[in-house]
Amino acid sequence: MDVVAWLLSGDVAVAWQARRDLLDQPASTYMPVRALVAERGWGAALLAARGADGRWGDGWYSPKWISTFYTLQTLAALGLPDDQPEARASVEQLLDQALDEDGSGRWPNWSRDLCVAGMLVDTCTAFGLVHDPRVDQLIAHTLAHQLPDGGWNCQSTRGQVTHSSFHTTISILEGLHAAGVGESQRAAGQEFLLRHQLFRSHRTGEVVHPGLTSFSFPRYWYYDVLRALEHLARSGADRDPRALEAVDLVRSRRRPDGRWNLGRRHSGRTWLTMERGGQPSRMITLGALRVLNWWDEPGPT
């Protein structure tokens, strides 16, 4: 089947990204489609669930996954335009709840978490708040807790931790990349992932957890191989041979019809079911094609 045509026929959140990333269309072509994310399909359904007080699910960080934090994160992943007024206002409210503007200290427990801080930087950047001084505080908070192995672990703010976490590291790498800061720290974080071939234990060589090889969307704070490869591709990283096994894993999951299935769905409440586990997924297919286009492009590895 014509997989790209299938992507273009899906939700507008998929269609505009396929136009940009797979067809290399100019912004004048894909941006009008992107604008429709606020008016149709998944994006419109999520916006419709926003409360009059600017929150989703009556909470800032919980309940998962219908809270303000995770709904905004999902809207950012769908590519809701950064000037969409309701979402932009809610991001500002969320940042107000996360920490004080003067840095004097009201950091609730959820915003101190390094994984959350990284995701919040990513979301704030997606909605145009990268220059807010509180985002600078979040970035400084993450950079101050980078571990000697190059990655991050959310437990490091709660006690002695010597080894980084895949989940925390990818969340922070995505946030730093979106904000365009911490180049050397990002390189060290990517090196941490590559030393583990993106999903293997440095001690035993075994797959750390089966969930790392299951491709999900929305991802929330969960790491998987495809998410890591998409980050490497997006950041323009070199095609390191240590990522080859992970790329081959993605390639092996391609169905005979050229599509990829959605893997596990993370337990918790959701506003809507975008796609069903074990069935062909436009979001996973889009991500997999991004990765393979990056990996297979001509030139030195």
Rosetta silent file (secondary structure, phi, psi, omega in degrees, C-alpha in Angstrom):
SEQUENCE: MDVVAWLLSGDVAVAWQARRDLLDQPASTYMPVRALVAERGWGAALLAARGADGRWGDGWYSPKWISTFYTLQTLAALGLPDDQPEARASVEQLLDQALDEDGSGRWPNWSRDLCVAGMLVDTCTAFGLVHDPRVDQLIAHTLAHQLPDGGWNCQSTRGQVTHSSFHTTISILEGLHAAGVGESQRAAGQEFLLRHQLFRSHRTGEVVHPGLTSFSFPRYWYYDVLRALEHLARSGADRDPRALEAVDLVRSRRRPDGRWNLGRRHSGRTWLTMERGGQPSRMITLGALRVLNWWDEPGPT
SCORE:     score description
SCORE:     0.000 S_00000001
   1 L     0.000  160.749  175.194    0.000    0.000    0.000 S_00000001
   2 L   -80.916   98.601 -172.597    1.021    3.618   -0.334 S_00000001
   3 H   -66.279  -40.124 -179.383    1.994    4.195    3.286 S_00000001
   4 H   -64.294  -39.794  176.540    2.527    7.939    2.956 S_00000001
   5 H   -61.954  -38.409  176.758   -0.930    8.322    1.409 S_00000001
   6 H   -62.583  -41.275  177.356   -2.302    6.354    4.368 S_00000001
   7 H   -63.825  -43.864 -178.100   -0.575    8.759    6.754 S_00000001
   8 H   -66.232  -22.985 -179.015   -1.924   11.782    4.898 S_00000001
   9 L   -87.167   -2.368 -177.994   -5.448   10.378    5.117 S_00000001
  10 L   -90.031 -158.174 -179.889   -5.314   10.136    8.918 S_00000001
  11 L   -57.123  147.335 -177.760   -5.650   12.677   11.671 S_00000001
  12 H   -61.312  -25.208  177.558   -4.385   16.129   10.731 S_00000001
  13 H   -64.699  -33.216  175.737   -1.753   15.836   13.481 S_00000001
  14 H   -78.931  -43.831 -173.225   -0.182   12.998   11.502 S_00000001
  15 H   -60.588  -43.740 -176.689   -0.804   14.514    8.091 S_00000001
  16 H   -68.901  -34.729  179.670    0.994   17.788    8.685 S_00000001
  17 H   -72.567  -34.348  175.487    4.062   16.055   10.125 S_00000001
  18 H   -64.645  -39.894  177.115    4.186   13.595    7.235 S_00000001
  19 H   -60.719  -43.517 -178.444    4.105   16.512    4.817 S_00000001
  20 H   -72.757  -49.054 -167.500    7.003   18.178    6.618 S_00000001
  21 H   -92.159  -27.219 -177.396    9.173   15.184    7.518 S_00000001
  22 L  -105.532  -31.410 -179.531    8.525   12.622    4.781 S_00000001
  23 L  -102.931   -6.772  179.597    7.612   14.741    1.774 S_00000001
  24 L    53.904   37.994  178.421    9.848   17.729    2.591 S_00000001
  25 L   -74.235  153.509  178.610    7.081   20.123    1.699 S_00000001
  26 L   -70.520  159.508 -178.934    7.598   23.829    2.396 S_00000001
  27 H   -57.027  -33.015 -179.272    6.065   25.441    5.453 S_00000001
  28 H   -62.765  -20.146  179.310    3.562   27.252    3.240 S_00000001
  29 H   -92.930  -44.774 -175.008    2.090   23.846    2.417 S_00000001
  30 H   -87.803  -22.497 -177.744    2.106   22.038    5.766 S_00000001
  31 H   -65.774  -37.873  174.838    1.401   24.931    8.135 S_00000001
  32 H   -61.144  -33.347  176.689   -2.246   25.357    7.020 S_00000001
  33 H   -70.607  -41.101  178.070   -2.730   21.657    7.781 S_00000001
  34 H   -58.807  -38.723 -179.248   -1.027   22.079   11.155 S_00000001
  35 H   -59.532  -25.060 -178.258   -3.440   24.879   12.006 S_00000001
  36 H   -75.517  -10.609  178.506   -6.285   22.363   11.727 S_00000001
  37 H   -58.911  -31.903  179.021   -4.979   20.404   14.742 S_00000001
  38 H   -77.671  -12.907 -171.826   -6.912   22.853   16.924 S_00000001
  39 L  -114.016  -19.622 -174.143  -10.099   22.367   14.925 S_00000001
  40 L  -136.266  156.100  167.130  -10.317   18.693   13.997 S_00000001
  41 H    63.769 -144.314 -172.552   -9.617   15.233   15.301 S_00000001
  42 H   -58.309  -47.229 -177.749   -7.445   14.385   18.282 S_00000001
  43 H   -61.445  -44.703  179.467   -6.241   17.901   19.016 S_00000001
  44 H   -63.502  -38.768  179.857   -9.727   19.401   18.931 S_00000001
  45 H   -64.750  -40.466  178.213  -11.038   16.631   21.209 S_00000001
  46 H   -68.015  -41.001  177.745   -8.320   17.312   23.781 S_00000001
  47 H   -63.530  -35.247 -179.262   -8.911   21.061   23.664 S_00000001
  48 H   -66.455  -21.917 -179.214  -12.632   20.485   24.165 S_00000001
  49 L   -84.928   -2.731 -179.519  -11.865   18.701   27.462 S_00000001
  50 L   -68.801  132.847  178.926  -10.197   21.806   28.916 S_00000001
  51 L   -76.657  165.482 -179.857  -12.006   23.177   31.950 S_00000001
  52 L   -63.366  -23.012  179.967  -13.150   26.763   32.364 S_00000001
  53 L   -88.963    6.361  177.787  -10.319   27.279   34.867 S_00000001
  54 L    89.235    1.221 -179.067   -7.694   26.334   32.279 S_00000001
  55 L  -104.584  161.479  169.154   -7.050   22.868   33.659 S_00000001
  56 E  -113.602  139.909  175.250   -7.645   19.385   32.375 S_00000001
  57 L    65.626   16.957  179.966   -8.827   16.645   34.688 S_00000001
  58 L    59.379   25.094 -179.807   -9.120   19.079   37.620 S_00000001
  59 E  -152.901  156.048  179.587   -5.393   18.697   38.284 S_00000001
  60 L   -83.761  -50.390 -179.229   -2.020   20.084   37.293 S_00000001
  61 L  -112.113  -25.181  178.235    0.087   16.917   37.298 S_00000001
  62 L  -133.724  158.931    7.283   -2.386   14.196   38.220 S_00000001
  63 L   -78.632  151.273  175.697   -4.514   12.202   37.582 S_00000001
  64 L   -81.764  134.766    4.696   -2.561   10.431   34.882 S_00000001
  65 L  -114.228   28.134 -174.281   -3.042   10.831   31.973 S_00000001
  66 L  -103.753    8.160  179.860   -5.841   13.386   31.929 S_00000001
  67 L   -73.970  170.839  178.445   -4.149   16.093   33.970 S_00000001
  68 H   -58.348  -46.010 -176.908   -3.125   19.471   32.591 S_00000001
  69 H   -56.564  -54.074 -173.175    0.543   18.462   32.393 S_00000001
  70 H   -77.564  -26.826  175.131    0.092   15.346   30.317 S_00000001
  71 H   -69.233  -42.276  177.441   -2.673   16.722   28.117 S_00000001
  72 H   -65.322  -37.939  177.084   -0.503   19.675   27.170 S_00000001
  73 H   -60.542  -41.714  179.376    2.413   17.341   26.545 S_00000001
  74 H   -67.757  -41.003  177.542    0.247   15.318   24.169 S_00000001
  75 H   -61.259  -38.830  177.145   -1.010   18.436   22.395 S_00000001
  76 H   -63.719  -41.824  179.463    2.596   19.519   21.882 S_00000001
  77 H   -65.102  -29.955  177.986    3.447   16.104   20.405 S_00000001
  78 H   -77.014  -13.442  178.582    0.508   16.446   18.011 S_00000001
  79 L    86.727   26.430  173.924    1.930   19.757   16.855 S_00000001
  80 L   -53.668  131.835 -177.786   -0.771   22.099   18.078 S_00000001
  81 L   -53.428  142.985 -172.896    0.373   25.543   16.898 S_00000001
  82 L   -69.764  -12.629  179.514    2.401   27.350   19.548 S_00000001
  83 L  -103.026   12.515  178.066    0.134   30.386   19.441 S_00000001
  84 L   -64.013  117.584 -165.241   -3.105   28.494   20.133 S_00000001
  85 H   -62.831  -42.124 -177.332   -4.522   30.789   22.856 S_00000001
  86 H   -67.073  -45.067  179.793   -6.169   28.321   25.238 S_00000001
  87 H   -65.476  -41.921  179.907   -3.219   25.932   25.318 S_00000001
  88 H   -60.788  -42.741  179.298   -0.726   28.774   25.625 S_00000001
  89 H   -63.612  -39.555 -179.354   -2.657   30.221   28.574 S_00000001
  90 H   -69.943  -34.566  175.560   -2.771   26.817   30.280 S_00000001
  91 H   -62.950  -41.340  178.663    0.975   26.304   29.829 S_00000001
  92 H   -64.122  -40.090  176.463    1.558   29.643   31.543 S_00000001
  93 H   -64.086  -41.980  179.143   -0.745   28.583   34.386 S_00000001
  94 H   -61.053  -41.994  178.722    1.070   25.263   34.671 S_00000001
  95 H   -65.659  -36.779  175.668    4.391   27.071   34.899 S_00000001
  96 H   -59.306  -36.997 -179.152    2.922   29.327   37.589 S_00000001
  97 H   -77.320  -24.951 -173.699    2.103   26.208   39.578 S_00000001
  98 H   -76.693  -40.749 -179.442    5.495   24.605   38.990 S_00000001
  99 L  -165.521  157.297 -177.948    7.747   27.274   40.515 S_00000001
 100 L   -72.355  146.779 -178.537    7.890   30.879   41.577 S_00000001
 101 L   -62.723  -33.430 -178.086    8.922   33.484   39.044 S_00000001
 102 L   -89.159    2.268  178.078   11.618   34.866   41.348 S_00000001
 103 L    73.706   14.808 -174.184   13.049   31.437   42.114 S_00000001
 104 L   -79.321  -11.180  164.897   12.401   31.863   45.825 S_00000001
 105 L   137.498   -4.951 -177.415   11.191   28.444   46.171 S_00000001
 106 L   -80.128   83.509  175.175    7.663   27.128   45.741 S_00000001
 107 L  -108.039  101.912  176.178    8.580   23.979   43.851 S_00000001
 108 L   -62.375  161.005 -174.647    5.930   21.340   44.500 S_00000001
 109 H   -54.058  -38.618 -175.645    7.160   17.772   44.616 S_00000001
 110 H   -66.195  -35.456 -176.729    6.008   16.983   41.090 S_00000001
 111 H   -83.028  -13.226  174.530    7.998   19.798   39.469 S_00000001
 112 H   -76.805  -22.527 -179.874   11.198   18.923   41.344 S_00000001
 113 L   -60.463  129.117 -175.331   11.250   15.542   39.638 S_00000001
 114 H   -63.355  -39.352  178.882   13.984   15.642   36.979 S_00000001
 115 H   -61.550  -44.228  179.041   11.943   13.687   34.454 S_00000001
 116 H   -64.845  -41.887  179.430    9.042   16.116   34.901 S_00000001
 117 H   -59.595  -43.321  178.400   11.351   19.117   34.648 S_00000001
 118 H   -63.012  -44.483  178.919   12.691   17.864   31.332 S_00000001
 119 H   -64.571  -37.306 -179.016    9.216   17.240   29.945 S_00000001
 120 H   -68.027  -37.880  174.855    8.024   20.634   31.157 S_00000001
 121 H   -59.735  -43.865 -179.753   10.905   22.382   29.379 S_00000001
 122 H   -61.294  -46.552 -178.883    9.921   20.547   26.199 S_00000001
 123 H   -66.541  -43.746  179.088    6.248   21.542   26.532 S_00000001
 124 H   -60.314  -41.335  179.241    7.010   25.158   27.412 S_00000001
 125 H   -64.809  -40.575  179.895    9.297   25.414   24.402 S_00000001
 126 H   -60.159  -28.217 -179.175    6.647   23.896   22.133 S_00000001
 127 L  -109.150   25.032  168.015    4.289   26.698   23.145 S_00000001
 128 L    79.370   19.162 -177.711    6.787   29.527   22.858 S_00000001
 129 L  -106.078   24.469 -174.685    7.794   30.009   26.498 S_00000001
 130 L   -64.364  -25.453 -177.332   11.455   29.105   26.156 S_00000001
 131 L   -91.927    1.963  175.484   12.587   32.586   27.240 S_00000001
 132 L   -65.497  131.470 -178.022   10.592   32.571   30.480 S_00000001
 133 H   -58.662  -25.480  178.218   13.091   32.837   33.377 S_00000001
 134 H   -71.389  -29.568  173.887   11.381   29.935   35.113 S_00000001
 135 H   -66.240  -37.658  175.008   12.218   27.703   32.169 S_00000001
 136 H   -59.994  -37.773  177.659   15.831   28.728   32.711 S_00000001
 137 H   -65.080  -41.667  178.381   15.467   27.537   36.311 S_00000001
 138 H   -62.857  -42.459  178.385   14.118   24.187   35.163 S_00000001
 139 H   -62.491  -46.043  179.183   17.013   23.808   32.740 S_00000001
 140 H   -61.149  -37.787  178.973   19.548   24.691   35.442 S_00000001
 141 H   -61.001  -43.243  179.838   17.869   22.194   37.760 S_00000001
 142 H   -70.407  -44.061 -177.487   18.328   19.378   35.259 S_00000001
 143 H   -63.794  -32.205 -178.663   21.891   20.293   34.318 S_00000001
 144 L   -69.915  -15.519 -175.405   22.926   20.423   37.967 S_00000001
 145 L  -114.838   19.831  174.947   21.918   16.794   38.445 S_00000001
 146 L   -68.042  135.463 -175.940   23.625   15.163   35.475 S_00000001
 147 L   -88.406  161.399 -178.885   25.381   12.017   36.665 S_00000001
 148 L   -57.625  -25.234  179.491   28.985   11.033   35.921 S_00000001
 149 L   -80.652    0.217  174.455   27.818    8.407   33.405 S_00000001
 150 L   100.971  -16.654 -178.612   26.334   11.214   31.286 S_00000001
 151 L  -105.065 -159.587 -178.365   22.653   10.615   31.903 S_00000001
 152 L  -137.194  156.830  175.726   20.087   11.496   34.529 S_00000001
 153 L  -143.877  125.365 -176.828   17.991    9.677   37.105 S_00000001
 154 H   -60.826  -22.525  179.904   14.963   11.220   38.816 S_00000001
 155 H   -74.611  -12.000 -175.161   15.948    9.433   42.025 S_00000001
 156 H   -68.400  -19.894  177.293   19.182   11.428   42.261 S_00000001
 157 H   -83.995   -4.581 -176.847   17.355   14.341   43.891 S_00000001
 158 L  -113.726   -3.778 -178.731   16.137   12.016   46.641 S_00000001
 159 L   166.050 -172.062 -177.006   19.339   10.230   47.571 S_00000001
 160 L   -73.998  119.862  177.708   22.553    8.621   46.366 S_00000001
 161 L  -132.830  136.051 -176.655   22.208    7.275   42.823 S_00000001
 162 L  -113.244  -11.633 -177.082   25.110    6.130   40.678 S_00000001
 163 L  -129.321  140.497 -176.101   23.451    5.025   37.442 S_00000001
 164 L   -78.654  164.959 -179.835   21.209    6.927   35.077 S_00000001
 165 L  -109.272  137.759  174.106   17.703    6.039   33.944 S_00000001
 166 H   -59.073  -45.281 -175.314   16.632    5.667   30.316 S_00000001
 167 H   -61.852  -49.731 -178.786   13.283    7.307   31.116 S_00000001
 168 H   -66.428  -42.127 -176.752   14.717   10.370   32.834 S_00000001
 169 H   -61.413  -45.357 -177.915   17.543   10.781   30.350 S_00000001
 170 H   -67.315  -36.400  179.511   15.325   10.856   27.254 S_00000001
 171 H   -63.369  -40.875 -179.405   12.912   13.340   28.846 S_00000001
 172 H   -73.903  -40.589  177.734   15.748   15.725   29.663 S_00000001
 173 H   -58.604  -42.880  179.402   17.485   15.265   26.316 S_00000001
 174 H   -64.376  -41.366  179.099   14.290   16.164   24.487 S_00000001
 175 H   -65.060  -44.831  179.923   13.768   19.243   26.657 S_00000001
 176 H   -64.808  -39.787  178.348   17.339   20.486   26.252 S_00000001
 177 H   -64.827  -43.954 -179.845   17.227   19.910   22.505 S_00000001
 178 H   -60.538  -38.389 -179.204   13.919   21.763   22.169 S_00000001
 179 H   -81.252  -12.018  178.964   15.332   24.695   24.120 S_00000001
 180 L    70.771   35.194 -177.514   18.577   24.634   22.130 S_00000001
 181 L  -130.151  166.834  172.905   20.815   24.534   25.190 S_00000001
 182 L    65.657   47.410 -176.029   23.351   22.246   26.861 S_00000001
 183 H   -58.841  -47.545 -178.834   25.072   20.925   23.758 S_00000001
 184 H   -67.648  -36.500  178.042   27.897   19.184   25.614 S_00000001
 185 H   -67.502  -37.329  177.143   25.504   17.808   28.242 S_00000001
 186 H   -65.253  -40.891  178.967   23.235   16.492   25.500 S_00000001
 187 H   -60.821  -39.985  178.849   26.185   14.796   23.823 S_00000001
 188 H   -66.995  -38.267  177.978   27.045   13.098   27.117 S_00000001
 189 H   -66.370  -41.129  176.638   23.446   11.976   27.575 S_00000001
 190 H   -64.921  -37.578  177.576   23.308   10.531   24.080 S_00000001
 191 H   -62.469  -38.660  175.881   26.595    8.750   24.739 S_00000001
 192 H   -57.340  -46.895  179.788   25.040    7.166   27.829 S_00000001
 193 H   -64.402  -42.395 -176.957   22.231    5.755   25.693 S_00000001
 194 H   -68.658  -33.505  176.822   24.570    4.580   22.957 S_00000001
 195 H   -61.309  -24.542  178.758   26.863    2.792   25.423 S_00000001
 196 L   -99.700   13.093 -178.002   23.790    0.718   26.248 S_00000001
 197 L    54.175   23.530  176.821   22.912    0.211   22.556 S_00000001
 198 L    77.867  -11.519 -178.506   19.749    2.136   23.505 S_00000001
 199 L  -157.785    9.645 -176.791   18.155   -0.781   25.364 S_00000001
 200 E  -113.148  150.679  176.683   20.711   -3.200   26.832 S_00000001
 201 L   -68.129  137.016  176.929   22.229   -3.530   30.304 S_00000001
 202 L   -74.171  -14.986 -178.968   25.857   -2.411   30.546 S_00000001
 203 L   -92.207  -45.700 -173.159   26.464   -5.256   32.999 S_00000001
 204 L  -108.664  -18.616 -175.224   24.791   -8.269   31.380 S_00000001
 205 L    78.956   -1.094  179.640   24.105   -7.197   27.796 S_00000001
 206 L   -81.388  158.796  173.834   20.502   -8.319   28.218 S_00000001
 207 E   -61.205  128.168 -174.182   17.483   -6.211   27.265 S_00000001
 208 L   -61.812  -45.281 -179.547   16.831   -4.048   30.334 S_00000001
 209 L  -156.876  139.578 -179.501   13.047   -4.386   30.146 S_00000001
 210 H   -56.890  -29.489 -179.013   10.686   -5.670   27.417 S_00000001
 211 H   -61.787  -23.724 -179.625    8.839   -2.356   27.515 S_00000001
 212 H   -68.268  -19.534 -179.111   11.851   -0.617   25.976 S_00000001
 213 H  -104.790   11.251  177.618   11.207   -2.485   22.728 S_00000001
 214 L  -108.532  122.221 -170.959    7.467   -1.727   22.602 S_00000001
 215 L   -90.334  119.839 -173.289    6.650    1.432   20.640 S_00000001
 216 L  -120.836  160.349  170.272    3.988    3.588   22.263 S_00000001
 217 L  -161.951  132.325   -6.561    2.120    6.846   21.737 S_00000001
 218 L   -63.902  153.619 -174.871    1.443    8.959   23.691 S_00000001
 219 L   -92.920  -27.133 -176.876    4.702    8.211   25.483 S_00000001
 220 L    56.175 -122.169 -179.283    4.321   10.395   28.594 S_00000001
 221 L  -101.349    6.688 -174.743    7.490    9.712   30.637 S_00000001
 222 L   -84.716  136.799  177.150    8.163    6.261   29.203 S_00000001
 223 L   -90.709  144.931  164.534   11.272    5.508   27.177 S_00000001
 224 L  -150.204  167.650 -174.801   11.416    3.144   24.231 S_00000001
 225 H   -57.949  -43.560 -178.863   13.880    2.405   21.459 S_00000001
 226 H   -64.181  -40.020  178.109   11.908    4.268   18.796 S_00000001
 227 H   -60.194  -43.619  179.530   11.667    7.360   21.003 S_00000001
 228 H   -63.423  -44.294 -179.860   15.443    7.339   21.482 S_00000001
 229 H   -66.054  -37.524  176.517   16.104    6.937   17.774 S_00000001
 230 H   -62.142  -39.125  177.477   13.685    9.727   16.908 S_00000001
 231 H   -63.393  -45.894  179.575   15.571   12.000   19.279 S_00000001
 232 H   -60.143  -42.944  179.441   18.900   11.112   17.685 S_00000001
 233 H   -64.787  -44.655 -177.586   17.488   11.714   14.212 S_00000001
 234 H   -64.262  -34.846 -176.797   15.847   14.999   15.212 S_00000001
 235 L   -84.340   -1.759  179.370   19.016   16.286   16.832 S_00000001
 236 L    73.300   27.296 -179.149   21.125   15.512   13.776 S_00000001
 237 L   -67.278  155.894  173.563   23.295   13.004   15.632 S_00000001
 238 L   -64.807  152.470  177.807   25.816   10.869   13.800 S_00000001
 239 L   -83.064   85.831 -174.756   24.628    7.411   12.814 S_00000001
 240 L   -73.155  132.734  179.723   26.592    5.604   15.462 S_00000001
 241 H   -56.660  -24.529 -179.945   27.133    1.846   14.838 S_00000001
 242 H   -69.043  -13.823  176.537   26.041    1.184   18.425 S_00000001
 243 H   -92.237   -3.543 -173.759   22.507    2.182   17.383 S_00000001
 244 H   -60.922  -41.991 -179.109   22.407   -0.321   14.521 S_00000001
 245 H   -62.205  -39.424  178.467   20.758   -3.097   16.527 S_00000001
 246 H   -65.536  -40.567  177.393   18.017   -0.700   17.632 S_00000001
 247 H   -63.602  -42.189  178.551   17.476    0.440   14.034 S_00000001
 248 H   -63.278  -34.564  176.443   17.293   -3.174   12.909 S_00000001
 249 H   -62.381  -45.854  177.453   14.712   -3.798   15.622 S_00000001
 250 H   -60.267  -45.396 -178.412   12.563   -0.981   14.242 S_00000001
 251 H   -61.583  -38.236 -177.476   13.017   -2.294   10.724 S_00000001
 252 H   -68.812  -20.797 -178.599   12.043   -5.819   11.786 S_00000001
 253 L   -84.561   -2.516 -179.937    8.728   -4.591   13.208 S_00000001
 254 L   -69.393  130.212  178.755    7.562   -3.348    9.817 S_00000001
 255 L   -73.670  162.600  176.747    4.501   -5.204    8.639 S_00000001
 256 L   -57.403  -26.748  179.759    4.285   -6.677    5.109 S_00000001
 257 L   -87.466    7.010  175.248    2.030   -3.746    4.180 S_00000001
 258 L    88.257    2.425 -178.822    4.728   -1.250    5.188 S_00000001
 259 L  -105.702  168.731  176.413    3.082   -0.093    8.391 S_00000001
 260 L  -120.370  145.936  177.726    3.980   -0.488   12.070 S_00000001
 261 E   -85.322  154.509  168.606    1.696   -1.511   14.923 S_00000001
 262 L   -75.178  136.254  178.091    1.147    0.384   18.136 S_00000001
 263 L   -87.683 -136.215 -174.477    2.731   -1.424   21.063 S_00000001
 264 L   -68.925  150.893  171.189    1.738   -1.214   24.688 S_00000001
 265 L  -105.989  134.194 -175.682   -0.604    1.443   26.027 S_00000001
 266 L   -78.070  128.565 -173.611    0.401    2.910   29.367 S_00000001
 267 L   -62.745  141.248 -178.944   -2.193    2.243   32.040 S_00000001
 268 L   144.826  169.487 -179.442   -4.192    5.214   33.232 S_00000001
 269 L   -77.992  143.804  177.865   -7.169    7.337   32.275 S_00000001
 270 L  -134.289  158.667  178.479   -7.199    9.041   28.886 S_00000001
 271 L   -76.628  -31.874 -178.705   -9.470   11.523   27.168 S_00000001
 272 L  -159.155  159.134  173.931   -9.710    9.458   23.999 S_00000001
 273 L   -95.990  108.029 -179.275   -8.314    6.402   22.273 S_00000001
 274 L   -74.871  -47.652  179.962   -6.273    7.681   19.357 S_00000001
 275 L  -144.901  160.948 -174.334   -5.108    4.289   18.137 S_00000001
 276 L  -106.353  138.343  179.410   -5.433    0.715   19.377 S_00000001
 277 L   -59.257  140.283 -179.573   -2.621   -1.474   20.629 S_00000001
 278 L    79.589    1.157  179.582   -1.566   -4.248   18.291 S_00000001
 279 L  -114.540  159.287  178.774   -3.118   -2.454   15.306 S_00000001
 280 E   -54.585  133.312 -175.223   -1.480   -0.383   12.556 S_00000001
 281 L  -121.379  126.049  176.455   -0.525    3.002   13.986 S_00000001
 282 H   -69.576  -37.923 -179.058   -0.026    6.153   11.999 S_00000001
 283 H   -66.998  -41.453  178.963    1.975    7.807   14.786 S_00000001
 284 H   -69.942  -40.843  177.932    4.351    4.846   15.145 S_00000001
 285 H   -61.479  -43.379  177.512    4.657    4.469   11.374 S_00000001
 286 H   -58.183  -48.094 -179.470    5.476    8.167   11.040 S_00000001
 287 H   -64.239  -42.053 -179.690    8.190    7.902   13.694 S_00000001
 288 H   -63.773  -40.997  178.664    9.666    4.713   12.240 S_00000001
 289 H   -67.843  -35.571  173.745    9.886    6.230    8.760 S_00000001
 290 H   -56.942  -47.918 -176.865   11.574    9.314   10.179 S_00000001
 291 H   -63.929  -47.814 -177.499   14.197    7.101   11.782 S_00000001
 292 H   -67.246  -34.636  175.680   14.805    4.933    8.724 S_00000001
 293 H   -62.845  -40.833  177.416   15.025    7.968    6.438 S_00000001
 294 H   -65.535  -48.527 -174.735   17.687    9.417    8.732 S_00000001
 295 H   -68.160  -36.020 -173.510   19.605    6.168    9.069 S_00000001
 296 H   -92.614   -0.994 -177.479   19.446    5.209    5.384 S_00000001
 297 L   -65.000  148.569 -178.983   20.233    8.598    3.896 S_00000001
 298 L   -61.734  152.530  176.857   23.343    8.678    1.684 S_00000001
 299 L   123.273  172.021 -177.178   26.605    9.750    3.251 S_00000001
 300 L   -69.255  149.314  175.448   29.070    8.566    5.875 S_00000001
 301 L   -99.096    0.000    0.000   27.868    6.959    9.086 S_00000001
